[in-house]
């Protein structure tokens, strides 16, 4: 065989290794359903109960509730972990009211994989994700606590391991460099490492895990119409009905 043949084979082998490495570092977008929301221009809110003080629970109930207020639901997903009675497991702030206190306890489970964190929107329409320990309740309009953090100051959570066999459907939220919000849910089971890597690859310096196999997303523009579920906090983006 000629040197040219071996050179071609070597080039193909290197190309294969590079491609494989990139796929590991950046899960294909086809495996992730995402939605980018602009807190400056869009109506983004966190919901828990209806006007009768009953938990909304499902995306369908949220959709019907909002339609009764002449709102179109254009995006929704579950917004953090919750207890058996559908109450938030951690902090929940709604329209500047501290509805449920912050949870700094130590226990087992994903929520308690420290550092966990908080997703929030301020009264001047700025969105953020931060570690629970760094959160300051200063002009916060909405906030929900969950865990673990996925990306922390540009680095993956230290507990995540590449090649982990702990695979699950997962959803989360991150803040893009331009201040917009990246909501994402895996379409198939994925590891924490790969899910966090997705947010990092999009430029998120901080991102937060919201929940696992129970997760649902409603996104008509991408023909993703999951409206079931039995949740605590729900995240919704709406427009006014014409």
Secondary structure, DSSP 8 states (H G I E B T S, - for coil): --HHHHHHHHHHHHHHHHHHHHHHHS--GGGEEEEEE-TTTSEEEEE-B-TTS-B--SHHHHHHHHHTTTEEEEEEEE-S-B-TTS-BSS-EEETTEEEE-------SSGGGSSS-EEEEEETTS-EEEEEGGG---SSEEEEEEES-EEEETTEE-TT--TT----B--EEEEE-TTS-EEEEEESS-B-HHHHHHHHHHTT-S-EEEEESTT--EEEGGGTEE------SSEEEEEEE--
